[in-house]
């Protein structure tokens, strides 16, 4: 994986967690970032696109932002159903590199 | 609403071949970029390959020369032909659609995935 994320974050129900995603000038620094949620045993699901936009059906408890070569996902009002792995992702400027994902962050609801 | 359904996974010996299929519905793959992503057991997501709507294809260095992405627009099906398989190709393989109408080209549709196990 090319994009760095913390391995895990945790918080109690109702609290907020922040997940960082650090890249380089050829990916995060020059491209829009997306975020994906992967529940245990399931396929990834798009949560955030274009740094901060939510697809239809995604609650506004999930928010994204980007500054420079880093992006951030915030999950507010944490719920037990939010326990999952979260990945950031973006296209790299190099065609041979293609789409790059973050290392993934496990969110645990205490 | 689009849907993707993969098939063709299974157990194959090292050095063997396998072809994965991804049947799309709700949109035309010929009008879209399509991509394959894989996830080794207990690991993160890894991009594998992409085919542009116009036809060009690109591959991750880890599969270049061994995997081939293609499509059949008449059946709206995406394929991944895998050859010279190695143990480290063992993974769940997902097909996904990059939505190129968005600046991010985010992967908005994903299949459920299909498991490929390379083992003797």
Boltz contact constraints between the chains, C-beta under 6 A:
constraints:
  - contact:
      token1: [A, 1]
      token2: [B, 44]
      max_distance: 6.0
  - contact:
      token1: [A, 32]
      token2: [B, 103]
      max_distance: 6.0
  - contact:
      token1: [A, 32]
      token2: [B, 104]
      max_distance: 6.0
  - contact:
      token1: [A, 34]
      token2: [B, 104]
      max_distance: 6.0
  - contact:
      token1: [A, 34]
      token2: [B, 106]
      max_distance: 6.0
  - contact:
      token1: [A, 43]
      token2: [B, 94]
      max_distance: 6.0
  - contact:
      token1: [A, 43]
      token2: [B, 110]
      max_distance: 6.0
  - contact:
      token1: [A, 43]
      token2: [B, 112]
      max_distance: 6.0
  - contact:
      token1: [A, 43]
      token2: [B, 113]
      max_distance: 6.0
  - contact:
      token1: [A, 44]
      token2: [B, 110]
      max_distance: 6.0
  - contact:
      token1: [A, 46]
      token2: [B, 106]
      max_distance: 6.0
  - contact:
      token1: [A, 46]
      token2: [B, 108]
      max_distance: 6.0
  - contact:
      token1: [A, 49]
      token2: [B, 102]
      max_distance: 6.0
  - contact:
      token1: [A, 49]
      token2: [B, 104]
      max_distance: 6.0
  - contact:
      token1: [A, 49]
      token2: [B, 106]
      max_distance: 6.0
  - contact:
      token1: [A, 50]
      token2: [B, 102]
      max_distance: 6.0
  - contact:
      token1: [A, 50]
      token2: [B, 103]
      max_distance: 6.0
  - contact:
      token1: [A, 50]
      token2: [B, 104]
      max_distance: 6.0
  - contact:
      token1: [A, 87]
      token2: [B, 45]
      max_distance: 6.0
  - contact:
      token1: [A, 91]
      token2: [B, 105]
      max_distance: 6.0
  - contact:
      token1: [A, 95]
      token2: [B, 58]
      max_distance: 6.0
  - contact:
      token1: [A, 98]
      token2: [B, 47]
      max_distance: 6.0
  - contact:
      token1: [A, 98]
      token2: [B, 50]
      max_distance: 6.0
  - contact:
      token1: [A, 98]
      token2: [B, 58]
      max_distance: 6.0
  - contact:
      token1: [A, 99]
      token2: [B, 47]
      max_distance: 6.0
  - contact:
      token1: [A, 101]
      token2: [B, 45]
      max_distance: 6.0
  - contact:
      token1: [A, 103]
      token2: [B, 44]
      max_distance: 6.0
  - contact:
      token1: [A, 104]
      token2: [B, 44]
      max_distance: 6.0
